[in-house]
């Protein structure tokens, strides 16, 4: 009985992390070039500690020259935030740098950095040809953190 439970739990966990929406290479290219898409985070891996599953709703939205970040943070901060509710990467930036670098097999590496924040935040988003994505976040006042998820159209 316990064996069946563990097999079912492992299968559900595996299917949850693999179940992106399977975009075509052309759709991924259009989304990345349009600068209007959402990265939906499914797992987080802090620099210290293991991978954690996230509840739905954590995202990074790119809308032209704006960025809306709603991502959690687990790790060491070198400076304490003035407001305790500012613990995660929860902000809006209306002035960002956005650079696309094509990689092998239809994937893209996208470098995004905020220009209008006191503490500069850099996002390095690797988007694969099926829509799955890997996001690395670095900041001057926090340890790096990484997220896995997928991209989707911002209109959905």
C-alpha positions as CSV (number, residue, x, y, z in Angstrom):
1,X,0.0,0.0,0.0
2,X,2.8,2.4,0.9
3,X,4.6,1.5,-2.3
4,X,1.6,2.4,-4.4
5,X,1.3,5.8,-2.6
6,X,5.0,6.6,-3.3
7,X,4.7,5.6,-6.9
8,X,1.6,7.8,-7.3
9,X,3.2,10.7,-5.5
10,X,6.4,10.5,-7.7
11,X,4.3,10.3,-10.9
12,X,2.3,13.3,-9.9
13,X,5.4,15.3,-9.0
14,X,7.1,14.3,-12.3
15,X,4.1,15.2,-14.4
16,X,3.7,18.5,-12.7
17,X,7.2,19.6,-13.4
18,X,7.3,18.4,-17.0
19,X,3.9,19.7,-18.0
20,X,4.6,22.9,-19.8
21,X,2.3,23.7,-22.7
22,X,4.6,22.4,-25.5
23,X,4.9,25.4,-27.7
24,X,6.4,25.1,-31.2
25,X,9.8,26.6,-32.0
26,X,8.1,29.3,-34.1
27,X,5.7,30.3,-31.2
28,X,8.6,30.5,-28.8
29,X,10.6,32.7,-31.2
30,X,7.6,35.0,-31.7
31,X,7.0,35.3,-27.9
32,X,10.6,36.1,-27.1
33,X,11.0,38.6,-29.9
34,X,7.6,40.3,-29.1
35,X,8.7,41.1,-25.5
36,X,5.1,40.3,-24.4
37,X,5.1,37.1,-22.4
38,X,5.0,35.6,-18.9
39,X,7.4,33.3,-17.2
40,X,5.4,31.0,-14.8
41,X,7.7,29.6,-12.1
42,X,7.0,26.0,-10.9
43,X,10.1,25.3,-8.8
44,X,12.7,27.4,-6.9
45,X,16.3,26.5,-6.0
46,X,18.0,28.8,-3.6
47,X,21.8,28.9,-3.4
48,X,21.6,27.2,0.0
49,X,19.1,24.5,0.2
50,X,17.2,22.1,-2.1
51,X,14.7,22.6,-4.8
52,X,11.1,23.5,-3.6
53,X,7.8,23.2,-5.5
54,X,5.9,26.5,-5.8
55,X,2.2,27.1,-5.7
56,X,0.8,28.6,-9.0
57,X,0.9,32.3,-9.4
58,X,4.5,33.2,-9.1
59,X,5.6,34.9,-12.3
60,X,7.8,37.3,-14.2
61,X,5.9,39.3,-16.8
62,X,7.6,41.1,-19.7
63,X,5.5,43.8,-21.4
64,X,7.6,45.8,-23.8
65,X,10.0,48.0,-21.7
66,X,8.3,47.0,-18.4
67,X,8.8,44.1,-16.1
68,X,6.4,42.9,-13.4
69,X,8.1,40.6,-11.0
70,X,6.2,38.5,-8.4
71,X,8.7,35.9,-7.3
72,X,9.5,34.5,-3.8
73,X,13.0,34.7,-2.3
74,X,14.6,32.1,-0.1
75,X,18.2,32.8,1.0
76,X,20.5,35.3,2.6
77,X,20.0,39.0,2.1
78,X,23.0,41.2,2.8
79,X,20.9,44.2,3.7
80,X,17.5,44.0,5.5
81,X,14.5,45.5,3.6
82,X,12.9,48.5,5.2
83,X,9.5,47.0,4.7
84,X,9.2,43.4,5.9
85,X,6.8,42.7,3.1
86,X,9.5,43.4,0.5
87,X,11.2,40.0,1.2
88,X,10.7,38.6,-2.3
89,X,11.2,40.0,-5.8
90,X,7.9,41.8,-5.9
91,X,8.1,45.0,-7.9
92,X,7.4,46.7,-11.2
93,X,10.1,48.2,-13.3
94,X,9.3,50.5,-16.2
95,X,12.8,50.9,-17.5
96,X,14.6,47.6,-18.3
97,X,17.5,46.4,-20.6
98,X,16.5,43.4,-22.7
99,X,19.1,41.4,-24.8
100,X,18.3,38.2,-26.7
101,X,21.1,35.8,-27.6
102,X,20.1,32.8,-29.8
103,X,21.6,29.5,-28.6
104,X,21.8,25.9,-29.9
105,X,18.7,23.9,-30.9
106,X,16.3,26.9,-31.0
107,X,16.8,28.1,-27.4
108,X,17.3,31.7,-26.3
109,X,19.2,33.3,-23.5
110,X,17.6,36.6,-22.5
111,X,19.3,39.0,-20.2
112,X,17.0,41.5,-18.4
113,X,18.2,44.1,-16.0
114,X,16.4,46.9,-14.2
115,X,17.6,50.4,-14.7
116,X,15.2,52.3,-12.4
117,X,15.8,50.4,-9.1
118,X,18.2,51.4,-6.3
119,X,19.4,47.8,-6.0
120,X,20.0,46.6,-9.6
121,X,18.4,43.2,-10.3
122,X,19.6,41.0,-13.2
123,X,17.4,38.2,-14.7
124,X,19.0,35.6,-17.0
125,X,16.2,33.7,-18.6
126,X,17.0,30.6,-20.8
127,X,14.0,29.7,-22.9
128,X,14.1,26.3,-24.7
129,X,12.4,25.5,-28.0
130,X,9.4,23.8,-26.3
131,X,8.5,26.8,-24.0
132,X,10.2,25.4,-20.8
133,X,12.5,28.0,-19.2
134,X,15.1,28.4,-16.5
135,X,15.5,31.8,-14.7
136,X,18.5,32.9,-12.7
137,X,18.1,36.0,-10.5
138,X,21.1,38.0,-9.1
139,X,21.1,41.2,-7.1
140,X,23.7,43.2,-5.3
141,X,22.1,42.7,-1.9
142,X,21.0,39.0,-2.0
143,X,22.4,35.6,-2.8
144,X,21.5,34.3,-6.3
145,X,18.3,32.2,-6.7
146,X,17.0,30.1,-9.7
147,X,13.6,29.1,-10.9
148,X,12.3,26.5,-13.4
149,X,9.0,26.9,-15.3
150,X,7.7,27.8,-18.7
151,X,6.7,30.8,-20.8
152,X,3.3,31.6,-22.1
153,X,1.6,34.4,-24.0
154,X,0.8,37.4,-21.8
155,X,-2.7,37.6,-23.2
156,X,-3.7,34.3,-21.6
